[in-house]
Each structure stands twice: as C-alpha cells, then as structure tokens.
C-alpha cells in the first residue's frame, strides 16, 4: 500500500535484515529542503516587506529591490526574492500565472502553493519548462534573473512553445530531465473512464477488451493513487465500477469483470477510509473481499481483509482488527503479499492489543517472507516497499512505548520518501510523535512543515489524525508549541464539510 516513489534499483533483496528492513538509499545533495524554522520564515517575510517599502520610497526598480533582499537575507532564493520584491503572496502569483493561461486561450494547469514553496526553497525541485516561461512572464523577469537560466529553453528560445501545442523537440522534461510534465487530474482521470465507456458501448455484455481496459483502469488508479485528492479519485473509481455493473450479469467474460469490480471496490474502500468515512470503507472492503473469494483472487481477498483490519483498528475495535488481519494473512500467498499482511495489518493490530511478543513474531514472519520473495517491493496502492514497512514498524513501536525504536524506523521511512507525498507526510508525523518526548520543538516544527507543504485538500484523514495525536502528546511536554499547532488545526478546513461537500482548494 505504498505511497512513495523511490525504489531500490533492480529489485534488490539484500539488506532487509539490516535494522529490520531493506537497505536505505541516501538522498542526493539538494534533494530536500534546507531546514529553516517557521519563526525564521516569518522573520524573513517581515524583513523583505520592510526592504521593499524602503526601496519603493527610494524609487528603486524591482531588480534593485531583489538585490537588496538577497544581500540582507541570504536564505532567500532568486525566485522567492522576485515575488517578495513585487509584494506578492504565492496565491497572487498563482492567480497571475492562471491569468496568463486564460489570456492565451489555454486552460490553466494546477499550480499550487506547495509547488511554489518547493521551487523557492528546494534546490532539487524546479518548475518544468512551461511553468518557468509563465513565471518569467508573470514577474517580468528574464530566466537568469529568476535563477532559471540552467534550462534548455533559455539557450534555445526558438524550440520551446508553452501551452498544449508542444514541438517535437520539447519532451516536457524539467531540469536534469528527471521528471515529465504531469497530466492534470481533470484531464487524465475522466479520459480513462471514457475509454472504458466506449468499449462497453460496443460490447455492453462485456468482452476480453472490456476486461483488459478495466484491469488497466485499476492499475492506473492504483499507481496514481497518491497523485490525486481522495475525493476526486473516489468519484472516478465509483463511475467506472458503475459502468461495469451491467456486464456482471451475463456474458462470457463476466468472471473477469467480477475480478476488476472487486479491485475497484477495494480502491473505494481505501479512499473512503482516507476521507474518514469508516462505515463506508467497511462496506466497500467487504464487497472487495467477497468478490476476491468468489473469483479465487487470493491477493484481492487478502488485501481487503488487511484493509478491514486497518479500519477496525482506527475505529477502536482491536479484537476485530486482529481477527481481520489473521484472516488476510491466511489468504495471502507466500512472499511479498504475505509479508505485507503481516507488517501492515497484523503487526499494528497486535501492538494495539498490547501483545508485544506476538507483534515481534509478526514482524519476523514478514521479514522471512520478504527474504523469499522474488520481488520484495512493488509500487502503487496495492504494493509494498521499504518505506511502508519502516512506517508500520515505527507506529507499532510507538504504540508499544518503544520511542527510540520508533524514531529510528520513522527516520528510515522518511529517508525513502519523496517530499510532500502522503507517505512523506505520514513518516514526518510519526517521526514528530517519536520526537515529542525528547525534542518537542523539532516535533512541532515538523508538523508545521507538513501543514505548510501539503494543501488541505490533499491532507488525508490519517494525517489529520496523526496531527491531532501529536498535539495531545506535545501538550504534556511543550505547552507553547502545542498551543500554536492546535490553533492551526482548529482553523484547518475540513476535508468534507457538514453538507457532504469535499474541499477542493
């Protein structure tokens, strides 16, 4: 059930025994944001505002103001300095960029505050070509003035054209050719549903093509699970499952359709869980388990029971959580699938029940299964990797009162995560909980970093729960830090409001 992107090359299996998990890679220089405290960020904003006001009185140009800001505040990058010199918030920059798209007759892309923050503060994360062009136009600056002169298009301006009509020479890659230009949620997800709908119009009773497309849709949603807000993905998965319902009743390929309906139900159950709809999650996951058993899809049946254990544990039904986890482990095939059920479902359930020795045995079984697995890691919502294993260990150790072990495992999980992903947020908050005993200020700052970098609409219910638990833990050790964090959580908009409307901003 991994939410992370980094992988151990070549499916390496060596090293799972080192500290109870796979050998961890070391992040490259500049791969993570420089550590600047929240208080220092606030001081920087105020100092930049004073400099801008003085420069305005002295009739300085924006470029001169940028120079003075960077001279006085060495932490500020060129990209951030131009925004500060203009007196814009990130939200205002986003509005300006969107206006440029509209003026050009294009649909704006999904630029967010968190993306702007990463570009301004993290030397390893840069806007792609298209956004770089738009930022230059919005700020009225040249690429080199914004620190974007390392781009290919800066030296070959005739090759790149912004918008949806790219030349063949523009491959959509950002700096260092690491990251392709992402398709927007509103363009990518409905297109998958529409393609399946077209196939069903040709074969309403189902066909091998329909089964193949349904399987491809499940894979698409599972691999892209963490890229979309849960409520957006929920709507698309539900629509696709509804499309397949008529093909369940008859037809030579109904068995294949049933398998994919089962996987779609599993996705709906997990999405409902991340939207804090625990009763809905139980219904969808029960459907998934039933379809898995009926079609002989052991991995689906096992995974669905593991997810049921997770839901039961969150609901405080600890005995049921253990029973569900044991049922899932019994259904899981040897290797990675069984390791996942023992580490993700049984280990935390036993820890919640206070069964320390049994929890240690569950972890040992998971590690033994990984040792025999042909592929110990797999991507996507139904996958499993080193970061997830370490995260489950850390949370279980916290539950059992082993704060030092929890801290070490959470740090290992965080090392394997890509910044601002749901996995990164989970590892950060579990690490913060472990830090709250000895270094409460660091713990509070880590929580503020998550709130600063992850938009509220993408903040899962699990992250909100971890933030709430952390606030309670900080209250016992650092009242001031706890009060500040509690105030931010109080003003955090709910993911689903009282009228059932999802947060979209």
C-alpha positions in Angstrom: 0.0 0.0 0.0 2.9 2.2 -0.8 2.7 6.0 -1.3 6.3 6.6 -2.2 8.2 6.9 -5.5 11.8 5.9 -4.8 12.7 2.3 -5.5 15.6 0.0 -4.8 17.1 -0.5 -8.3 16.8 -3.9 -9.8 14.5 -5.3 -7.1 17.4 -5.8 -4.7 16.5 -8.1 -1.8 19.7 -7.8 0.2 19.6 -5.8 3.4 16.1 -6.4 4.7 17.7 -7.7 7.9 19.6 -4.5 8.4 17.6 -2.8 11.2 14.6 -4.9 10.2 14.1 -3.6 6.7 15.7 -3.0 3.3 18.9 -1.1 2.9 18.1 2.6 2.6 19.4 4.9 0.0 20.9 8.3 1.0 19.2 11.3 -0.5 21.3 13.3 -3.0 22.5 16.8 -2.1 19.8 19.3 -2.6 17.1 16.6 -2.7 15.5 18.0 0.5 14.6 21.5 1.6 17.1 23.4 3.7 15.9 23.5 7.3 14.7 26.9 8.1 12.4 27.2 11.1 8.9 28.6 10.8 9.8 31.5 13.1 12.7 32.4 10.8 10.5 32.2 7.7 8.1 34.7 9.4 11.1 37.0 10.2 12.2 36.8 6.5 8.8 37.8 5.3 8.7 40.8 7.6 12.3 41.9 6.7 11.6 41.6 3.0 8.5 43.7 3.3 10.5 46.4 5.1 13.1 46.4 2.4 10.5 46.5 -0.4 8.8 49.5 1.3 12.1 51.4 1.7 13.1 50.6 -1.9 9.7 51.9 -3.1 10.3 55.2 -1.3 13.7 55.5 -2.9 12.2 54.7 -6.4 14.3 51.6 -6.9 13.5 49.1 -9.6 12.2 45.6 -8.8 15.6 44.2 -9.8 17.4 46.6 -7.4 14.9 45.5 -4.7 15.7 41.9 -5.3 19.4 42.6 -5.0 18.9 44.3 -1.6 16.6 41.5 -0.3 19.1 38.8 -1.2 22.0 40.8 0.2 20.2 41.2 3.6 18.6 37.7 3.6 21.0 35.1 2.2 18.5 32.2 2.7 16.2 33.7 0.0 16.5 32.3 -3.5 16.2 34.5 -6.6 12.8 33.0 -7.4 11.4 33.9 -4.0 13.1 37.2 -3.9 11.3 38.4 -7.1 8.0 37.5 -5.6 8.8 39.3 -2.3 10.1 42.3 -4.2 6.8 42.6 -6.0 4.9 42.3 -2.7 3.0 39.2 -3.9 1.9 36.2 -1.9 2.2 32.8 -3.5 -1.6 32.8 -4.0 -1.3 36.1 -6.0 1.5 34.6 -8.1 -0.8 31.6 -8.9 -3.6 34.0 -9.9 -1.2 35.9 -12.2 0.0 32.7 -13.9 -3.6 31.4 -14.3 -4.5 34.8 -15.9 -1.7 34.4 -18.5 -3.0 31.0 -19.5 -6.5 32.3 -19.9 -5.3 35.3 -21.9 -3.6 32.8 -24.2 -6.8 30.8 -24.6 -5.4 27.9 -22.6 -6.8 26.1 -19.6 -4.6 26.8 -16.5 -2.7 24.0 -15.0 -3.0 23.0 -11.4 -0.3 25.3 -9.8 -0.5 25.1 -6.0 1.1 26.9 -3.1 3.0 23.8 -2.1 4.6 23.6 -5.6 5.6 27.2 -5.4 7.1 26.6 -2.0 9.2 23.6 -3.2 10.5 25.6 -6.2 11.5 28.5 -4.0 13.1 26.5 -1.1 14.3 23.2 -2.5 17.4 23.3 -4.8 16.4 19.8 -6.1 12.9 20.7 -7.2 12.4 23.0 -10.2 9.4 24.1 -12.3 9.2 22.5 -15.7 9.7 24.5 -18.9 6.1 25.6 -19.2 5.8 26.9 -15.7 9.2 28.5 -16.0 8.1 30.5 -19.0 4.9 31.6 -17.2 6.8 32.7 -14.1 9.2 34.8 -16.2 6.2 36.5 -17.8 4.3 37.0 -14.6 7.3 38.5 -12.8 8.5 40.5 -15.9 11.9 38.9 -15.5 14.5 37.0 -17.6 15.3 33.4 -16.8 18.7 34.2 -15.3 17.2 36.8 -13.0 14.9 34.1 -11.5 17.7 31.6 -11.3 16.2 29.6 -14.1 19.0 30.0 -16.6 20.0 26.4 -16.4 17.1 25.4 -18.6 17.4 24.1 -22.1 14.9 26.5 -23.4 16.9 29.5 -22.0 19.6 28.9 -24.7 17.2 27.7 -27.4 14.2 30.0 -27.1 13.0 29.1 -30.6 12.5 25.4 -29.7 10.0 25.7 -26.8 6.4 26.9 -27.0 4.3 27.0 -23.9 0.8 25.6 -23.9 -0.6 22.3 -25.1 0.9 22.5 -28.6 4.5 21.4 -27.9 7.1 20.9 -30.6 8.6 17.5 -31.1 11.8 18.9 -29.6 10.1 19.7 -26.3 9.9 16.5 -24.3 8.2 18.1 -21.4 11.1 17.3 -19.0 12.2 19.6 -16.3 15.8 20.3 -15.2 18.2 17.3 -15.4 15.4 15.5 -17.4 14.2 13.8 -14.2 10.5 14.5 -14.2 8.0 14.5 -17.1 5.3 17.2 -17.3 2.4 15.8 -15.3 -1.1 15.4 -16.8 -3.7 17.4 -14.8 -6.2 15.4 -12.8 -9.2 16.8 -14.7 -7.7 15.7 -18.0 -6.3 12.3 -17.1 -8.8 10.6 -14.9 -12.0 11.1 -16.9 -10.2 10.0 -20.0 -9.7 6.5 -18.6 -13.4 6.2 -17.7 -14.4 7.5 -21.2 -12.2 4.9 -23.0 -13.8 2.1 -21.0 -17.3 3.5 -21.7 -16.6 3.4 -25.4 -15.6 -0.2 -25.2 -18.8 -1.0 -23.3 -20.9 0.8 -25.8 -19.6 -1.7 -28.4 -19.9 -4.7 -26.1 -22.5 -4.0 -23.3 -22.3 -7.6 -22.2 -18.6 -7.4 -21.8 -15.7 -8.7 -23.9 -12.0 -9.5 -23.5 -11.3 -5.9 -24.4 -13.6 -4.6 -21.7 -11.8 -6.8 -19.1 -8.4 -5.7 -20.3 -9.4 -2.0 -20.1 -11.0 -2.5 -16.7 -7.8 -4.1 -15.5 -5.8 -1.2 -17.0 -8.0 1.3 -15.2 -7.5 -0.4 -11.9 -3.7 -0.3 -12.5 -3.9 3.4 -13.5 -5.8 4.3 -10.3 -3.6 2.2 -8.0 -0.4 3.6 -9.4 -1.6 7.2 -9.4 -3.5 6.9 -6.1 -1.3 9.4 -4.2 -1.3 12.0 -7.0 -4.9 13.0 -6.6 -7.1 14.3 -3.8 -9.1 11.3 -2.4 -12.5 12.7 -3.2 -11.5 13.3 -6.9 -10.3 9.8 -7.3 -13.3 8.3 -5.4 -15.7 9.8 -7.9 -13.8 8.4 -10.9 -13.4 4.9 -9.5 -17.1 4.8 -8.5 -18.1 5.9 -12.0 -16.0 3.1 -13.6 -17.4 0.5 -11.3 -20.9 1.6 -12.1 -20.2 1.3 -15.8 -19.2 -2.3 -15.3 -22.3 -3.3 -13.4 -24.4 -4.4 -16.4 -21.6 -6.7 -17.7 -21.6 -8.6 -14.3 -25.0 -10.2 -15.0 -24.2 -12.2 -18.1 -21.7 -12.7 -20.8 -18.7 -15.0 -21.4 -16.3 -12.6 -19.7 -18.4 -11.9 -16.6 -15.8 -13.6 -14.3 -13.1 -11.3 -15.5 -15.4 -8.3 -14.9 -16.1 -9.5 -11.4 -12.4 -9.5 -10.5 -12.0 -5.9 -11.6 -15.2 -4.9 -9.8 -13.6 -6.4 -6.7 -10.4 -4.4 -7.1 -12.4 -1.2 -7.8 -14.3 -1.9 -4.6 -11.0 -2.2 -2.7 -9.9 1.1 -4.0 -13.2 2.7 -3.0 -12.8 1.2 0.5 -9.4 2.7 0.9 -10.5 6.1 -0.5 -13.5 6.2 1.9 -11.0 5.4 4.7 -8.8 8.4 3.7 -11.9 10.5 3.6 -12.7 9.5 7.2 -15.8 7.5 6.1 -15.1 4.4 8.2 -18.6 2.9 7.8 -18.4 3.3 4.0 -15.0 1.8 4.0 -16.2 -1.3 5.7 -19.0 -1.8 3.1 -16.7 -1.4 0.1 -14.0 -3.6 1.6 -16.4 -6.3 2.5 -17.6 -6.2 -1.1 -14.0 -6.5 -2.3 -13.2 -9.4 0.0 -16.4 -11.2 -1.2 -15.5 -10.8 -4.9 -12.0 -11.9 -4.2 -13.1 -15.1 -2.6 -15.8 -15.8 -5.3 -13.3 -15.3 -8.2 -10.4 -17.0 -6.5 -8.4 -13.8 -6.5 -6.4 -14.5 -3.3 -4.4 -11.3 -3.4 -7.5 -9.2 -3.5 -9.2 -11.2 -0.7 -6.1 -10.9 1.5 -5.6 -7.2 0.8 -9.3 -6.4 1.5 -9.1 -8.2 4.9 -5.9 -6.3 5.7 -7.6 -3.0 4.9 -10.6 -4.1 7.1 -8.1 -4.6 9.9 -6.8 -1.1 9.4 -10.4 0.3 9.5 -11.3 -1.7 12.6 -8.1 -0.6 14.4 -8.9 3.1 13.6 -12.4 2.5 15.0 -11.0 1.1 18.2 -12.3 -2.4 17.5 -8.9 -4.0 18.3 -10.1 -7.7 18.6 -11.8 -7.4 15.2 -8.6 -5.8 13.8 -6.6 -8.8 14.9 -9.2 -11.3 13.5 -9.3 -9.5 10.2 -5.5 -9.3 9.9 -5.2 -13.1 10.7 -7.8 -13.9 8.1 -6.0 -11.8 5.5 -2.6 -13.3 6.3 -4.1 -16.8 5.9 -5.5 -15.9 2.5 -2.2 -14.3 1.3 0.2 -16.1 -1.0 3.7 -16.6 0.3 6.2 -13.9 -0.4 5.5 -10.2 -0.7 1.8 -10.5 -0.3 2.0 -12.4 3.0 4.8 -10.1 4.2 2.6 -7.1 3.5 -0.3 -8.6 5.5 1.9 -9.4 8.5 3.6 -6.0 8.5 0.7 -3.7 7.5 -2.2 -5.4 9.2 -1.2 -8.0 11.9 1.9 -6.2 13.4 0.0 -2.9 14.3 -3.1 -4.8 15.3 -1.1 -6.9 17.8 0.7 -3.8 19.0 -2.6 -2.1 19.6 -3.7 -5.2 21.6 -0.6 -4.8 23.8 0.7 -8.2 22.6 4.4 -7.2 22.3 5.9 -10.7 21.8 3.3 -11.6 19.2 3.9 -8.3 17.4 7.7 -9.1 17.3 6.9 -12.5 15.8 4.6 -11.0 13.2 7.5 -8.7 12.1 9.9 -11.6 12.0 7.4 -13.5 9.8 7.1 -10.5 7.5 10.9 -10.3 7.1 11.2 -14.0 6.4 8.6 -13.8 3.7 10.4 -10.9 2.1 13.7 -12.9 2.1 12.0 -15.5 -0.1 10.1 -13.1 -2.3 11.1 -12.8 -6.0 10.1 -9.1 -5.9 10.1 -7.8 -2.3 8.9 -4.3 -3.5 6.0 -3.2 -5.7 4.6 0.3 -6.5 1.1 1.5 -6.1 -1.9 1.4 -3.7 -1.8 -2.4 -3.5 2.0 -2.5 -3.5 4.6 -2.7 -0.7 8.0 -1.2 -0.2 10.8 -0.4 2.4 9.3 3.0 3.4 5.9 1.4 4.2 7.5 -1.4 6.2 9.5 1.0 8.3 6.4 3.2 8.8 4.4 0.3 10.2 7.3 -0.7 12.5 7.6 2.9 13.8 3.9 3.3 14.6 3.8 -0.2 16.2 6.8 0.7 18.3 5.2 4.0 19.4 2.1 2.0 20.4 4.2 -0.4 22.5 6.1 2.5 24.1 9.4 2.0 22.3 10.0 5.6 21.4 13.7 5.3 20.4 13.0 2.3 18.1 10.0 4.2 16.7 12.2 7.3 16.0 14.8 5.2 14.1 12.2 3.4 12.0 10.4 6.7 11.2 13.7 8.3 10.1 14.4 5.4 7.8 10.9 5.6 6.3 11.3 9.4 5.8 14.6 8.9 4.0 12.9 6.7 1.4 10.0 9.1 0.8 9.7 11.9 -1.8 8.9 15.2 -0.3 5.2 16.2 0.1 3.8 12.8 -0.9 1.3 11.2 1.5 4.0 8.7 2.5 6.3 11.6 3.4 3.6 13.3 5.4 2.9 10.0 7.3 6.5 9.4 8.1 7.1 13.0 9.1 4.2 13.0 11.6 5.1 9.6 13.0 8.7 10.8 13.5 7.3 14.0 15.1 5.4 11.9 17.6 8.5 10.0 18.4 10.5 13.3 18.8 7.8 14.8 21.0 9.3 13.1 24.1 12.8 14.5 23.8 12.7 17.3 21.3 9.2 18.8 21.3 10.2 21.9 19.4 11.5 19.8 16.5 8.4 17.7 16.6 6.2 20.8 16.4 8.2 22.3 13.5 7.9 19.0 11.6 4.2 19.2 11.9 4.1 22.8 10.7 6.2 21.8 7.7 3.6 19.2 6.7 0.8 21.8 7.0 2.9 24.3 5.1 3.7 22.0 2.2 0.6 19.7 1.8 -2.6 21.5 0.6 -5.5 20.9 2.9 -7.5 19.2 0.1 -4.7 16.6 -0.1 -4.3 16.1 3.6 -5.7 12.6 4.3 -7.8 11.8 7.3 -4.9 9.7 8.6 -2.6 12.7 8.5 -5.2 14.8 10.3 -5.5 12.1 13.0 -1.7 11.9 13.4 -1.6 15.7 13.8 -4.3 15.6 16.4 -2.5 12.9 18.4 0.8 14.8 18.1 -0.9 17.9 19.6 -2.0 15.9 22.6 1.5 14.5 23.0 3.0 17.9 22.9 0.6 19.3 25.4 2.4 17.2 28.1 5.9 18.5 27.1 5.7 21.8 25.4 2.6 23.8 26.0 3.5 26.7 23.7 4.3 24.5 20.7 1.1 22.5 21.4 -1.0 25.7 21.5 0.4 27.0 18.2 -0.2 23.7 16.5 -3.7 23.3 18.0 -4.7 26.7 16.6 -3.6 25.8 13.1 -5.5 22.5 13.3 -8.6 24.4 14.6 -8.6 26.7 11.5 -7.8 23.9 9.1 -10.7 23.5 6.8 -12.4 20.0 6.9 -11.8 17.7 4.0 -15.6 17.1 3.9 -18.0 19.8 5.2 -21.3 19.4 7.1 -23.1 19.3 3.8 -21.0 16.5 2.3 -19.0 18.7 0.0 -15.3 17.9 -0.5 -12.7 20.5 0.0 -11.3 21.5 -3.4 -9.0 24.4 -2.7 
